[in-house]
């Protein structure tokens, strides 16, 4: 077999291959024999059809099978001899296949050139210690009190700021079309209340009926109501006042299995610390990958970026479906969204390439135990058994992807251990 490589660029190679005619003819004969054993042709007994008839009757199918048998093997052998790993399926063109002649073709190869990921100790990262302020804990306690608040009926006075009311509403638009809502609860000061609506309720008493108009501005976030005037008729039924629970040990016991308010405070502090540390680690990792991505100086193969863009679109679509939103009905320009991911996709691919190069340079390996632990972790997250998840991964070829992910995470840990860290304090809540 004759091969010739041409360097089109650092990442694009052209491979020209010529497979000798004797190899081609032997493969044609082999495939033709396979067809002959199965062919049913009138006038001939099964398995006794002359080879010439088989070649004539099934010529296109035989040549198709020969091409798809010889070409991939030839490409794989040529790449293996030169130690080249393609990043995408080679683009085979100019195939010339005829019996009695050499098989020739050209293959476009996209690959990654050897490169130096550089000195990891030159990476500078900011990793301040995390602290939780008393103010942040107090804010969390206030939110818990709000969620535990009860509403008491108020009698003998009109509506005032801070109240909530129960009322029947009739809303009429400029066309005279009305919409009724009975027994709705309205909290004065609520963010969803129409502009100026609350002011019209203040001073009303239970049993009062009042009509008023509300002008919605052009900038109102609900498009169908922006720059319009609606008329409301309100029949006030009840006036209520929010009562917050006292911040004491009894409140802590009502919230959960806490012996005291101090125990609740400590749990909040611990959870806030864990969340803050996890957030900081994600930020630290993101900063590291951004810096690593800049160390790729060659043009990344377009196919790798396109695949990452597709992955990001699919991931976002899955997020919508997890929120019971049909991606097809989301009203999005998916082509525009996909294109908006191009730069982030390039950065992600570049970072992954550097991690792979670090893994090769440092001899990072993935053990069977590493894979088992990762399978168990994913199984726990998805509510499946490790055995069932592993079987699916093996069937879909996912074990190799899992190993690649583990290897990259180990490379991240290595890079973080060698990077220079600054540790200026930055408490949570300040």
C-alpha atoms as one frame of an Amber mdcrd trajectory, in Angstrom:
protein
   0.000   0.000   0.000   1.316   3.422  -0.978   0.480   6.440   1.171   1.352
  10.109   1.061   0.656  12.722   3.717   0.412  16.437   2.948   0.360  19.007
   5.763  -2.363  21.473   4.798  -2.103  23.173   8.198  -1.152  22.318  11.765
  -4.439  20.500  12.221  -5.439  19.521   8.668  -3.702  16.689   6.815  -4.431
  15.147   3.439  -3.784  11.437   3.024  -3.526   9.907  -0.449  -3.714   6.112
  -0.594  -3.170   3.528  -3.313  -4.084  -0.092  -2.568  -2.533  -2.631  -4.998
  -4.824  -4.208  -7.597  -4.139  -7.739  -6.334  -5.472  -6.766  -2.894  -8.527
  -5.144  -4.490  -9.254  -8.143  -6.725  -8.871 -10.571  -3.817 -11.386  -8.565
  -1.781 -13.814  -8.386  -4.711 -13.558 -12.156  -5.113 -14.134 -12.744  -1.401
 -17.218 -10.511  -1.275 -18.553 -12.053  -4.487 -18.239 -15.535  -2.940 -20.283
 -14.373   0.042 -23.021 -13.112  -2.286 -22.839 -16.335  -4.301 -23.553 -18.491
  -1.266 -26.737 -16.559  -0.517 -27.952 -15.527  -3.986 -31.148 -17.028  -5.415
 -31.101 -16.646  -9.195 -33.519 -18.481 -11.509 -31.825 -21.246 -13.482 -29.077
 -21.857 -10.941 -28.952 -23.988  -7.841 -28.150 -22.161  -4.561 -24.407 -21.817
  -4.162 -23.733 -22.825  -7.800 -24.131 -19.432  -9.485 -21.035 -18.642 -11.597
 -18.830 -15.874 -10.178 -19.139 -13.840 -13.372 -22.935 -13.812 -13.036 -22.692
 -12.803  -9.369 -20.318  -9.953 -10.175 -22.586  -8.706 -12.925 -25.856  -9.049
 -10.983 -24.560  -7.553  -7.699 -21.836  -5.273  -9.027 -22.876  -2.086  -7.126
 -23.413  -3.918  -3.842 -20.108  -5.758  -4.123 -18.139  -2.600  -4.910 -19.862
  -0.811  -2.021 -18.875  -3.560   0.409 -15.303  -3.686  -0.928 -14.874   0.075
  -0.562 -16.280   0.115   2.970 -14.048  -2.800   3.889 -10.731  -1.653   2.416
 -10.853   2.145   2.850 -11.320   2.365   6.661  -8.662  -0.301   7.256  -6.213
   1.502   4.989  -6.809   4.846   6.716  -6.466   3.297  10.185  -3.220   1.560
   9.212  -1.736   4.733   7.696  -2.608   6.820  10.745  -1.279   4.169  13.136
   2.073   4.004  11.314   2.532   7.769  11.778   1.092   7.967  15.291  -1.670
  10.332  14.217  -4.962  10.442  16.153  -7.839  11.989  14.176 -10.348  14.125
  16.067 -13.147  13.345  13.620 -14.089  10.745  11.021 -11.770  11.221   8.009
 -13.447  12.817   4.982 -12.884  10.321   2.155 -13.132  11.646  -1.419 -11.982
  10.863  -4.969 -12.492   7.123  -4.609 -11.499   5.175  -7.737 -12.440   1.503
  -7.517 -12.336  -0.831 -10.501 -11.572  -4.504 -10.817  -8.050  -5.126 -12.067
  -6.865  -1.669 -10.981  -5.449  -0.213  -7.763  -7.947   1.380  -5.397  -7.077
   5.055  -4.883  -8.673   7.666  -2.666  -7.968  10.820  -0.689  -8.823  11.375
   2.983  -8.934  14.685   4.814  -7.699  14.243   8.374  -8.271  16.641  11.260
  -5.830  16.190  14.109  -4.207  17.969  17.020  -0.511  18.811  16.755   1.837
  18.161  19.670   2.075  21.240  21.882   3.471  22.262  25.235   0.849  23.148
  27.877   3.523  25.221  29.601   4.624  25.647  33.180   1.604  25.166  35.434
   3.251  27.141  38.245   2.826  30.341  36.186  -0.969  30.135  36.541  -2.242
  32.716  39.055  -5.560  32.099  40.832  -7.472  33.849  43.589  -8.693  31.464
  46.290  -9.737  33.430  49.392 -10.900  31.640  52.538 -14.658  31.573  52.850
 -16.447  32.950  55.912 -20.129  33.485  56.723 -21.212  36.757  58.312 -23.823
  37.066  61.059 -25.749  39.373  58.732 -26.001  36.626  56.114 -27.281  34.161
  58.722 -29.770  36.747  59.961 -31.069  37.267  56.428 -31.567  33.509  56.045
 -33.457  33.396  59.364 -35.672  36.267  58.177 -36.540  34.270  55.062 -37.461
  31.271  57.220 -39.696  33.493  59.359 -41.393  34.867  56.246 -42.138  31.342
  55.024 -43.537  30.417  58.455 -45.665  33.553  58.794 -49.409  33.288  59.403
 -52.118  35.764  58.463 -54.670  36.970  60.992 -57.995  38.618  60.123 -58.218
  42.303  61.058 -61.491  43.933  62.054 -62.473  47.465  63.001 -60.048  49.335
  60.744 -59.473  49.974  57.017 -56.684  48.544  54.831 -53.211  49.959  55.525
 -49.735  49.374  54.135 -48.345  45.925  54.887 -51.781  44.270  54.942 -53.048
  41.562  52.651 -56.668  41.327  51.539 -59.086  38.745  50.182 -61.236  40.173
  47.410 -63.323  39.487  44.331 -61.909  41.188  41.223 -63.425  42.118  37.892
 -60.869  43.374  35.363 -62.090  45.136  32.208 -59.902  46.092  29.256 -60.292
  48.953  26.764 -62.494  46.780  24.509 -64.970  46.216  27.332 -64.037  42.575
  27.795 -64.109  41.511  31.450 -62.380  38.804  33.447 -63.501  37.829  36.979
 -61.493  36.313  39.839 -63.191  35.406  43.131 -61.555  35.093  46.524 -58.050
  36.108  45.476 -55.450  37.031  48.095 -53.525  40.239  47.414 -50.513  41.250
  49.470 -49.950  44.983  49.414 -46.454  45.721  48.211 -46.286  42.496  46.180
 -43.965  42.723  43.173 -46.642  41.349  40.825 -49.244  43.983  41.717 -50.123
  46.422  38.902 -48.659  49.940  39.241 -50.831  52.100  41.505 -53.115  49.195
  42.396 -52.172  49.069  46.094 -52.854  52.788  46.649 -56.474  52.279  45.598
 -56.986  49.564  48.232 -55.647  51.580  51.172 -58.526  52.981  53.222 -61.103
  50.401  52.086 -63.083  48.440  54.675 -64.372  44.885  54.532 -67.547  44.864
  52.436 -66.603  47.953  50.395 -66.847  47.928  46.589 -64.594  50.208  44.580
 -63.856  50.747  40.882 -60.697  52.408  39.569 -58.495  52.539  36.477 -54.820
  51.550  36.241 -52.541  52.831  33.469 -49.779  50.361  32.582 -46.534  51.931
  31.298 -44.921  51.056  27.968 -42.105  49.321  29.843 -44.435  46.932  31.706
 -42.893  43.422  31.521 -46.152  41.760  30.344 -46.312  42.771  26.642 -50.087
  42.387  26.206 -50.719  44.789  29.119 -48.013  47.359  28.367 -49.217  50.867
  27.454 -52.856  50.022  28.199 -55.512  51.102  30.702 -57.522  48.535  32.637
 -60.467  49.092  34.957 -60.760  47.106  38.194 -63.802  46.560  40.390 -62.770
  45.305  43.845 -65.173  43.801  46.363 -63.225  43.614  49.625 -64.034  40.545
  51.744 -61.301  40.314  54.390 -58.357  42.302  55.716 -55.429  40.300  56.991
 -52.131  41.102  58.676 -48.981  39.029  58.433 -47.688  37.810  61.801 -44.101
  36.600  61.922 -43.122  33.954  64.492 -40.797  34.976  67.319 -37.160  34.179
  66.674 -36.608  31.792  69.599 -35.968  28.146  70.470 -39.608  27.209  69.794
 -39.324  28.608  66.290 -36.204  26.476  65.715 -38.030  23.352  66.897 -40.948
  24.093  64.581 -38.603  24.507  61.614 -37.004  21.083  62.064 -35.088  18.787
  64.368 -33.241  21.561  66.206 -32.878  21.683  70.004 -32.426  25.451  70.046
 -32.120  28.600  67.969 -28.325  28.366  68.269 -28.465  24.880  66.732 -30.489
  26.258  63.809 -28.009  29.106  63.372 -25.129  26.612  63.286 -26.871  24.479
  60.661 -27.466  27.553  58.513 -23.812  28.576  58.920 -22.609  25.099  57.892
 -24.863  24.933  54.823 -23.920  28.445  53.727 -20.235  27.597  54.109 -20.648
  24.419  52.055 -22.532  26.290  49.329 -19.977  29.108  49.293 -17.037  26.709
  49.110 -18.668  24.765  46.275 -19.353  28.012  44.405 -15.778  29.145  44.935
 -14.384  25.841  43.676 -16.502  26.123  40.518 -15.260  29.678  40.010 -11.659
  28.612  40.655 -11.952  25.743  38.192 -13.510  28.026  35.569 -10.712  30.568
  35.962  -8.127  27.797  35.632  -9.678  26.464  32.413  -9.843  29.974  30.945
  -6.127  30.403  31.527  -5.305  26.946  30.195  -7.364  27.605  27.053  -5.099
  30.532  26.138  -2.186  28.092  25.854  -3.622  26.584  22.671  -1.998  28.634
  19.926  -3.111  26.639  16.872  -6.477  26.785  15.118  -8.765  24.224  16.745
 -10.463  21.887  14.214 -13.900  23.267  13.406 -15.576  19.888  13.913 -14.588
  19.848  17.593 -16.091  23.292  18.192 -19.245  22.379  16.270 -19.725  19.247
  18.387 -19.325  21.237  21.593 -21.876  23.784  20.349 -24.310  20.953  19.633
 -23.704  19.522  23.103 -24.479  22.874  24.710 -27.720  23.224  22.760 -28.777
  19.696  23.744 -27.910  20.353  27.382 -29.998  23.537  27.440 -32.907  21.714
  25.803 -32.702  19.031  28.511 -32.770  21.745  31.183 -35.967  23.152  29.658
 -37.559  19.701  29.585 -36.622  19.162  33.240 -38.742  22.273  33.935 -41.627
  20.815  31.895 -40.973  23.233  29.030 -41.174  21.867  25.493 -38.033  23.182
  23.704 -40.020  23.342  20.457 -42.521  25.679  22.114 -39.987  27.833  23.979
 -40.093  30.605  21.388 -36.325  30.548  20.907 -34.223  31.099  17.818 -32.188
  27.927  18.279 -29.815  28.703  15.420 -28.989  32.056  17.001 -28.617  30.469
  20.437 -26.268  27.830  19.015 -24.132  30.458  17.313 -23.968  32.472  20.547
 -22.190  29.496  22.125 -19.307  29.461  19.632 -16.724  31.369  21.662 -17.558
  29.556  24.897 -17.419  26.254  23.004 -14.003  27.100  21.589 -12.740  27.968
  25.065 -14.132  24.734  26.517 -12.541  22.611  23.775  -9.210  24.405  24.154
  -9.235  23.834  27.908 -10.004  20.132  27.417  -7.158  19.794  24.884  -4.686
  21.279  27.362  -5.937  18.946  30.108  -5.450  15.975  27.766  -1.917  17.124
  26.983  -1.166  17.554  30.697  -2.455  14.014  31.275  -0.120  12.624  28.609
   2.857  14.623  29.811   2.334  13.729  33.460   1.348  10.104  32.856  -2.043
  10.472  34.526  -3.964   7.189  34.498  -7.471   6.039  35.402  -7.843   2.871
  37.443 -10.745   0.426  37.477 -11.467   1.634  41.007 -11.732   5.228  39.725
 -14.317   4.124  37.166 -16.273   2.115  39.752 -16.486   5.127  42.080 -17.674
   7.405  39.289 -20.297   4.894  38.153 -21.539   4.609  41.751 -21.723   8.396
  42.052 -23.737   8.772  38.829 -25.969   5.859  39.789 -26.767   7.515  43.124
 -27.649  10.788  41.372 -29.963   9.088  38.871 -31.558   6.613  41.266 -30.262
   3.573  39.389 -28.133   0.602  40.377 -24.420   0.763  39.494 -24.747  -2.505
  37.560 -27.580  -1.174  35.383 -25.756   2.098  34.702 -22.508   0.311  33.833
 -24.348  -2.013  31.439 -25.837   0.988  29.642 -22.476   2.769  29.459 -20.779
  -0.331  28.060 -23.528  -0.773  25.480 -23.300   2.868  24.335 -19.505   3.092
  24.474 -19.705   5.480  27.408 -16.959   3.939  29.548 -14.249   5.564  27.397
 -15.938   8.974  27.788 -16.191   8.394  31.526 -12.484   7.565  31.708 -11.621
  10.682  29.698 -13.659  12.810  32.097 -11.964  11.310  35.151  -8.536  11.819
  33.574  -9.302  15.460  32.898 -10.516  16.007  36.466  -7.241  14.570  37.729
  -5.388  16.959  35.422  -7.440  19.846  36.882  -6.470  18.787  40.405  -2.814
  18.611  39.365  -2.923  22.057  37.752  -4.617  23.534  40.820  -1.964  22.029
  43.087   0.818  23.734  41.090  -0.852  27.080  40.430  -0.009  30.151  42.504
  -2.862  31.072  44.834  -3.684  34.393  46.475  -5.882  34.253  49.567  -7.370
  37.652  50.385 -10.358  37.162  52.749 -13.800  37.661  51.237 -16.575  36.789
  53.736 -19.968  35.645  52.494 -22.611  38.315  52.880 -20.278  41.303  52.545
